[in-house]
Amino acid sequence: MKTDKFLLVSPPYETVGVTESVSSASVTLSIAMLAGQCRQAGREVELLDLNVNPHWREAFESAIARMRPDIVGITFATPLEKVSIELARIAREMGCATIGGGPHASAMPAECVGRDAFDAVVMGEGEVPFQHLLDTGEVDCPGWVTSRTLIPQASEPWPDMDTLPLAAVDLFTPDDYQYPARACKANPVCLIETSRGCYARCTFCNKNIFGWKIRKKSAERVVDEMEYILNSGYREIHIADDLFSAHYHHVRAVCTEIKRRGLDFPWVPRSGLRVDRVKPDMLDQMREAGCYHIPFGIESGDQSTLDLINKGITIAQIEHAAKIAKDAGMQTTGYFMVGIPGESNVAMQHTLEFALSLELDFVKIGICVPLPGTPMFQMAKQQGLLKTTDWSRYTYSTPSWEILSAEEVQEDRMRELTVAGHSLLDVANKTLVKDIAGEYSVARD
């Protein structure tokens, strides 16, 4: 392939009716990382986030017509498979080679290259195979999957996190990334990664990109990247790590380096912390370094359900974590799920009651989805429970009985369940906000 000019694209969530479960105003780190590699290799590169343009198809075609890229790269999660295929076909018709990556391409690589849209997709972490493409113009190393690949192999991880090129977030327009007032202290907001991987074995989680082994950037590299982000025009930083607090010394080192450099900016570990990996002194150090908000991945308020999804935490640990976060002066959010395969109606009721009893500042309740690449999906497939492979239905606000036949018995109950005075289905994947009186209502932006 010719590799002089790249257009790297984030497809629009609007096409699957998602406005809350994935913020349309979030920079896409994966393509920014690849753009950093392009820059380092002396290639011309542009980033195109189609979530920030309501006329996304026209914007896509216009960018190709203007730039005339050699390669159009598209990253996509499962619900965006259909629109990503559409975009890749448009790019092909306009004379570009096409590559794909992201969670869905990693989970279903053979299917993705079989749609007659992508010349190749990446299975696993993207930087090593992408560097091979930049160096050789070929897609013939582990990680690249084409129609000629007999046995797909996941890519090798980048050997040293500190040597990764900086994610080229300055190629986005910072003012496009304005978060709601409830979700930040200062706009615009940018994402950052400080580590990759997560040791947890939750059945609903896809580990086929970064895996279970945790690899960290040094504190100096992390704060170098934070300074670069702030100098690019962003005013707040949200950490996108799967498990930022996996190692206390990493968190402390980052906080110490922020303070040593005299940086003053708000930040949040947006992907959430595990409740069994927080300590009062760690939270104090985070607050002193500018962190003001702690989300927790809680999932359920019922211990049997937590055990069912292999979450590896207890109700007591959840209650303790919520308390010490509030004691540290932090805002708090709880991420919860309902409609988990095998979850009883009583357990769902427990989750709703428990979510409000913790007195968190924000509560977000999504509907569990067995995404491709997860143990939950594999189990459902083996048991013949999948009703559809229309991937656009696999969003966190789609009722579970539309996807899993075993969940049909929950339909009436889920319609009847209420939380904070609203039907459970009406609050699915929206945010409940606690007011001064301690009452919760659905956030309106």
C-alpha positions as CSV (number, residue, x, y, z in Angstrom):
1,M,0.0,0.0,0.0
2,K,1.1,3.6,-0.6
3,T,1.4,5.2,2.8
4,D,2.1,8.9,2.2
5,K,-1.2,10.3,3.4
6,F,-3.6,9.0,6.1
7,L,-7.1,10.0,7.1
8,L,-8.0,8.5,10.5
9,V,-11.7,8.5,11.3
10,S,-14.0,8.1,14.3
11,P,-17.5,7.1,13.1
12,P,-20.7,8.7,14.4
13,Y,-22.6,7.2,17.4
14,E,-25.6,9.2,16.3
15,T,-26.3,6.5,13.7
16,V,-27.3,4.0,16.4
17,G,-29.3,6.5,18.5
18,V,-26.7,6.7,21.2
19,T,-26.4,10.1,22.9
20,E,-25.5,9.2,26.5
21,S,-23.7,5.8,26.6
22,V,-20.7,7.1,24.6
23,S,-20.2,10.8,24.8
24,S,-20.2,12.4,21.4
25,A,-17.8,14.9,22.8
26,S,-14.8,12.7,23.6
27,V,-11.5,12.7,21.7
28,T,-10.7,9.2,20.2
29,L,-7.4,8.2,21.6
30,S,-6.8,5.3,19.4
31,I,-6.6,7.3,16.2
32,A,-4.7,10.1,17.9
33,M,-2.1,7.5,18.9
34,L,-1.8,6.3,15.3
35,A,-1.6,9.9,14.1
36,G,1.4,10.3,16.5
37,Q,3.1,7.5,14.7
38,C,2.4,9.0,11.3
39,R,4.0,12.3,12.4
40,Q,7.0,10.5,13.7
41,A,7.4,8.7,10.4
42,G,7.0,11.9,8.5
43,R,3.7,11.1,6.9
44,E,0.8,13.5,6.3
45,V,-2.1,12.7,8.6
46,E,-5.5,14.2,9.5
47,L,-8.0,13.2,12.2
48,L,-11.8,13.3,11.4
49,D,-14.2,12.8,14.3
50,L,-17.7,12.5,12.7
51,N,-19.4,12.8,16.1
52,V,-18.8,16.5,16.1
53,N,-20.4,17.1,12.7
54,P,-24.2,16.6,12.2
55,H,-23.6,16.2,8.5
56,W,-21.1,13.4,8.9
57,R,-21.5,11.7,5.5
58,E,-20.9,15.0,3.7
59,A,-18.0,15.8,6.0
60,F,-16.4,12.4,5.3
61,E,-16.7,12.7,1.6
62,S,-15.5,16.3,1.6
63,A,-12.4,15.4,3.7
64,I,-11.4,12.6,1.2
65,A,-12.0,14.8,-1.8
66,R,-9.9,17.6,-0.3
67,M,-7.0,15.5,1.1
68,R,-6.9,12.6,-1.3
69,P,-5.5,10.2,1.3
70,D,-3.8,7.0,0.3
71,I,-5.3,5.2,3.3
72,V,-8.5,5.8,5.3
73,G,-8.4,4.1,8.8
74,I,-11.6,3.7,10.8
75,T,-11.8,2.6,14.5
76,F,-15.1,1.2,15.7
77,A,-16.9,-0.4,18.6
78,T,-19.5,-3.1,18.0
79,P,-22.6,-0.9,17.5
80,L,-20.8,1.1,14.8
81,E,-19.9,-1.9,12.6
82,K,-22.6,-1.1,10.0
83,V,-21.8,2.6,9.6
84,S,-18.1,1.8,9.5
85,I,-18.6,-0.6,6.7
86,E,-20.6,2.1,4.9
87,L,-17.8,4.6,5.4
88,A,-15.1,2.2,4.2
89,R,-17.0,1.4,1.0
90,I,-17.4,5.1,0.3
91,A,-13.6,5.5,0.8
92,R,-12.9,2.6,-1.5
93,E,-15.2,4.1,-4.2
94,M,-13.2,7.3,-3.9
95,G,-9.9,5.5,-4.6
96,C,-8.5,4.9,-1.1
97,A,-7.2,1.8,0.6
98,T,-9.1,1.1,3.8
99,I,-8.0,-0.3,7.2
100,G,-10.1,-0.9,10.4
101,G,-9.4,-1.4,14.0
102,G,-10.9,-1.2,17.5
103,P,-12.9,-3.5,19.8
104,H,-15.2,-5.0,17.1
105,A,-12.5,-5.6,14.5
106,S,-10.4,-7.3,17.2
107,A,-13.3,-9.5,18.3
108,M,-14.6,-10.4,14.8
109,P,-11.7,-9.8,12.3
110,A,-12.7,-12.4,9.7
111,E,-16.2,-11.1,9.6
112,C,-15.0,-7.5,9.2
113,V,-12.7,-8.2,6.3
114,G,-15.4,-10.4,4.7
115,R,-17.7,-7.5,4.3
116,D,-16.0,-6.3,1.1
117,A,-15.1,-2.9,2.6
118,F,-11.8,-3.2,4.5
119,D,-8.5,-4.2,2.8
120,A,-7.2,-5.1,6.3
121,V,-8.2,-4.9,9.9
122,V,-6.0,-4.9,13.1
123,M,-6.7,-7.7,15.6
124,G,-5.4,-6.5,19.0
125,E,-3.3,-3.5,20.0
126,G,-2.7,-1.4,16.9
127,E,0.7,0.3,17.2
128,V,3.0,-2.6,16.3
129,P,1.2,-3.6,13.1
130,F,0.6,0.0,12.1
131,Q,4.3,0.7,12.5
132,H,5.0,-2.3,10.2
133,L,2.7,-0.7,7.6
134,L,4.5,2.6,7.9
135,D,7.9,0.9,7.6
136,T,7.1,-1.5,4.7
137,G,3.8,-0.6,3.1
138,E,2.6,-4.2,3.9
139,V,-0.1,-5.7,6.0
140,D,1.7,-9.1,6.4
141,C,2.7,-9.3,10.1
142,P,0.8,-10.7,13.2
143,G,-2.1,-8.3,14.0
144,W,-3.1,-7.6,10.4
145,V,-6.0,-9.7,9.1
146,T,-6.9,-9.7,5.4
147,S,-9.1,-11.9,3.2
148,R,-6.0,-14.0,2.6
149,T,-5.2,-14.6,6.3
150,L,-5.6,-18.2,7.2
151,I,-5.2,-18.0,11.0
152,P,-5.8,-14.6,12.5
153,Q,-3.2,-13.7,15.2
154,A,-3.4,-10.8,17.7
155,S,-0.7,-8.2,17.4
156,E,2.2,-8.0,19.8
157,P,2.0,-5.2,22.4
158,W,4.2,-2.2,22.1
159,P,7.4,-3.1,24.0
160,D,7.9,0.1,26.0
161,M,5.0,2.4,26.9
162,D,7.3,5.4,27.3
163,T,8.5,5.2,23.7
164,L,5.0,5.4,22.2
165,P,4.6,8.7,20.2
166,L,2.4,11.2,21.9
167,A,-1.2,10.9,20.9
168,A,-1.7,13.8,18.4
169,V,-4.7,15.3,20.2
170,D,-3.8,18.7,18.9
171,L,-5.1,17.5,15.5
172,F,-8.6,17.6,16.9
173,T,-10.3,21.0,17.5
174,P,-10.3,21.3,21.3
175,D,-13.5,23.5,21.3
176,D,-15.4,20.5,19.9
177,Y,-14.9,18.7,23.2
178,Q,-17.2,20.5,25.5
179,Y,-18.6,18.3,28.3
180,P,-21.9,19.0,30.2
181,A,-21.4,21.0,33.3
182,R,-22.2,18.0,35.5
183,A,-19.3,16.0,33.8
184,C,-16.4,18.4,34.2
185,K,-15.1,21.5,35.9
186,A,-13.4,23.1,32.9
187,N,-13.9,22.8,29.1
188,P,-12.6,21.6,26.7
189,V,-11.8,18.1,28.0
190,C,-9.3,15.6,26.7
191,L,-8.6,12.0,27.4
192,I,-5.3,10.4,28.3
193,E,-4.0,6.9,29.0
194,T,-1.4,6.2,31.6
195,S,-1.5,2.4,31.5
196,R,-2.9,-0.5,29.5
197,G,-4.5,-3.8,30.5
198,C,-6.6,-5.0,33.4
199,Y,-6.1,-8.1,35.5
200,A,-9.9,-8.5,36.3
201,R,-11.8,-11.3,34.7
202,C,-15.3,-9.7,34.5
203,T,-17.4,-11.7,32.1
204,F,-18.9,-8.7,30.4
205,C,-15.5,-7.1,29.5
206,N,-13.5,-7.5,26.3
207,K,-9.8,-7.9,26.8
208,N,-8.8,-8.7,23.3
209,I,-7.0,-5.4,22.7
210,F,-4.9,-4.6,25.8
211,G,-5.2,-7.9,27.6
212,W,-4.8,-8.7,31.3
213,K,-1.2,-7.7,31.9
214,I,-0.9,-4.1,33.2
215,R,1.7,-2.0,31.4
216,K,2.4,1.5,32.7
217,K,3.9,4.7,31.4
218,S,6.4,6.3,33.8
219,A,5.1,9.2,35.9
220,E,7.4,11.6,34.0
221,R,6.0,10.4,30.6
222,V,2.4,10.7,31.9
223,V,2.9,14.3,33.1
224,D,4.8,15.2,29.9
225,E,1.7,14.1,28.0
226,M,-0.5,16.1,30.4
227,E,1.5,19.2,29.8
228,Y,1.3,18.7,26.0
229,I,-2.5,18.3,26.3
230,L,-2.9,21.5,28.3
231,N,-0.6,23.3,25.9
232,S,-2.8,22.1,23.0
233,G,-5.8,24.1,24.4
234,Y,-7.6,21.6,26.6
235,R,-8.3,22.6,30.2
236,E,-9.3,19.3,31.9
237,I,-8.0,15.8,31.5
238,H,-9.9,12.5,32.0
239,I,-7.9,9.3,32.4
240,A,-9.2,6.5,30.2
241,D,-7.3,3.6,31.7
242,D,-9.1,0.3,32.4
243,L,-7.5,0.2,35.9
244,F,-5.7,3.4,36.8
245,S,-5.4,2.4,40.5
246,A,-4.1,-1.1,39.9
247,H,-0.7,-0.1,41.5
248,Y,-0.8,2.5,44.3
249,H,2.8,3.5,43.6
250,H,1.9,4.4,40.0
251,V,-0.9,6.7,41.2
252,R,1.3,8.3,43.9
253,A,4.1,8.9,41.4
254,V,1.8,10.6,38.9
255,C,0.3,12.8,41.6
256,T,3.8,13.7,43.0
257,E,5.0,14.6,39.5
258,I,2.0,16.8,38.8
259,K,2.6,18.7,42.1
260,R,6.4,18.9,41.5
261,R,5.9,20.7,38.2
262,G,3.4,23.1,39.8
263,L,0.6,22.1,37.4
264,D,-2.9,23.2,38.3
265,F,-5.7,21.6,36.4
266,P,-8.8,19.4,37.1
267,W,-8.7,15.7,36.3
268,V,-10.8,12.6,36.7
269,P,-10.1,8.8,36.3
270,R,-13.2,8.7,34.0
271,S,-13.2,5.0,33.3
272,G,-13.7,4.3,37.0
273,L,-11.7,2.8,39.8
274,R,-12.2,-0.7,41.3
275,V,-13.6,-0.4,44.8
276,D,-11.0,-2.9,46.1
277,R,-8.1,-0.7,44.9
278,V,-8.6,2.5,46.7
279,K,-7.1,3.8,50.0
280,P,-7.7,7.0,51.9
281,D,-4.1,8.3,51.5
282,M,-4.1,7.6,47.8
283,L,-7.4,9.5,47.4
284,D,-5.9,12.4,49.4
285,Q,-2.9,12.6,47.1
286,M,-5.1,12.5,44.1
287,R,-7.2,15.4,45.4
288,E,-4.1,17.4,46.2
289,A,-2.9,16.9,42.6
290,G,-6.2,18.2,41.1
291,C,-8.5,15.1,41.0
292,Y,-12.0,16.0,42.1
293,H,-14.3,13.2,41.0
294,I,-14.1,9.4,41.6
295,P,-16.3,7.1,39.5
296,F,-16.5,3.5,40.6
297,G,-17.3,0.4,38.4
298,I,-19.9,-1.2,40.8
299,E,-22.2,-3.0,38.3
300,S,-24.6,-4.6,40.9
301,G,-25.9,-4.2,44.4
302,D,-26.5,-7.9,44.7
303,Q,-23.6,-10.1,45.8
304,S,-24.9,-13.2,43.9
305,T,-24.9,-11.1,40.7
306,L,-21.4,-9.7,41.4
307,D,-20.2,-13.3,41.8
308,L,-22.1,-14.3,38.6
309,I,-20.2,-11.8,36.5
310,N,-16.9,-12.6,38.2
311,K,-16.5,-9.0,39.4
312,G,-14.3,-10.0,42.3
313,I,-15.6,-7.4,44.8
314,T,-18.0,-7.4,47.7
315,I,-20.9,-5.2,48.9
316,A,-18.8,-4.2,51.9
317,Q,-15.9,-3.1,49.7
318,I,-18.3,-1.0,47.6
319,E,-19.8,0.7,50.7
320,H,-16.3,1.4,52.1
321,A,-15.0,2.8,48.9
322,A,-17.9,5.2,48.5
323,K,-17.4,6.4,52.1
324,I,-13.7,7.0,51.9
325,A,-14.1,8.9,48.6
326,K,-16.7,11.2,50.1
327,D,-14.5,11.6,53.2
328,A,-11.7,12.6,50.9
329,G,-13.9,15.4,49.6
330,M,-14.4,13.8,46.1
331,Q,-17.5,13.9,44.0
332,T,-18.6,10.3,43.3
333,T,-20.3,8.3,40.5
334,G,-21.4,4.7,40.5
335,Y,-21.6,2.8,37.2
336,F,-24.3,0.0,37.4
337,M,-25.8,-2.6,35.0
338,V,-29.1,-4.4,34.9
339,G,-30.4,-7.2,32.7
340,I,-27.3,-9.3,33.3
341,P,-27.9,-12.9,32.0
342,G,-29.0,-15.0,34.9
343,E,-29.8,-12.0,37.1
344,S,-33.1,-12.3,39.0
345,N,-35.7,-9.6,39.2
346,V,-35.1,-9.4,42.9
347,A,-31.4,-8.8,42.3
348,M,-32.2,-6.0,39.9
349,Q,-34.4,-4.4,42.6
350,H,-31.5,-4.8,45.0
351,T,-29.2,-3.0,42.6
352,L,-31.6,0.0,42.2
353,E,-32.1,0.4,45.9
354,F,-28.4,-0.1,46.6
355,A,-27.4,2.5,44.0
356,L,-29.4,5.2,45.7
357,S,-28.5,4.1,49.2
358,L,-24.8,4.9,48.7
359,E,-25.6,8.6,48.4
360,L,-23.4,9.0,45.4
361,D,-23.4,12.3,43.6
362,F,-24.2,10.6,40.2
363,V,-25.6,7.2,39.3
364,K,-25.5,5.7,35.8
365,I,-27.4,2.6,35.0
366,G,-26.8,0.8,31.8
367,I,-28.4,-2.4,30.4
368,C,-25.9,-5.3,30.2
369,V,-24.9,-6.2,26.7
370,P,-23.0,-9.4,25.8
371,L,-20.5,-7.8,23.5
372,P,-18.4,-9.9,21.0
373,G,-15.1,-10.8,22.4
374,T,-16.4,-11.2,26.0
375,P,-16.9,-14.5,27.9
376,M,-20.5,-13.4,28.3
377,F,-21.0,-13.3,24.6
378,Q,-19.3,-16.7,24.1
379,M,-21.5,-18.2,26.7
380,A,-24.7,-16.8,25.2
381,K,-23.6,-18.0,21.7
382,Q,-22.8,-21.5,22.9
383,Q,-26.2,-21.7,24.7
384,G,-28.1,-20.5,21.6
385,L,-29.4,-17.4,23.4
386,L,-28.5,-14.8,20.8
387,K,-31.5,-13.5,19.0
388,T,-29.7,-11.1,16.7
389,T,-26.3,-10.2,15.3
390,D,-27.5,-6.8,14.1
391,W,-24.6,-5.2,15.9
392,S,-26.3,-1.8,15.9
393,R,-28.6,-3.2,18.6
394,Y,-25.7,-3.9,20.9
395,T,-25.8,-0.6,22.8
396,Y,-26.1,-0.1,26.6
397,S,-29.6,1.3,26.2
398,T,-31.0,-1.6,24.2
399,P,-33.4,-3.8,26.3
400,S,-31.7,-7.1,26.9
401,W,-34.6,-9.2,25.6
402,E,-34.1,-7.7,22.2
403,I,-30.7,-9.5,22.1
404,L,-31.0,-12.5,24.4
405,S,-33.9,-14.9,24.2
406,A,-33.4,-16.0,27.9
407,E,-34.1,-12.5,29.1
408,E,-37.7,-12.3,27.8
409,V,-39.0,-13.1,31.2
410,Q,-37.6,-9.9,32.5
411,E,-39.4,-7.6,30.1
412,D,-42.5,-6.9,32.2
413,R,-40.4,-6.6,35.4
414,M,-38.0,-4.1,33.8
415,R,-40.8,-2.0,32.5
416,E,-42.3,-2.0,36.0
417,L,-39.2,-1.3,38.0
418,T,-38.6,2.3,38.9
419,V,-35.7,4.3,40.2
420,A,-35.9,7.9,41.4
421,G,-39.5,8.0,40.2
422,H,-38.7,7.0,36.6
423,S,-39.1,3.7,34.7
424,L,-35.9,1.7,34.6
425,L,-36.0,1.7,30.8
426,D,-36.4,5.5,30.8
427,V,-33.2,5.9,32.8
428,A,-31.2,3.3,31.0
429,N,-27.8,4.8,30.4
430,K,-28.8,8.2,31.5
431,T,-27.3,9.9,34.6
432,L,-29.1,10.4,37.8
433,V,-28.0,13.4,39.8
434,K,-28.4,14.0,43.5
435,D,-29.6,17.4,44.6
436,I,-28.9,19.2,47.9
437,A,-31.9,17.5,49.5
438,G,-30.5,14.1,48.5
439,E,-33.2,13.5,45.9
440,Y,-32.2,12.0,42.5
441,S,-33.5,13.2,39.2
442,V,-32.5,12.4,35.6
443,A,-29.9,14.8,34.3
444,R,-31.0,17.2,31.6
445,D,-28.3,18.8,29.5
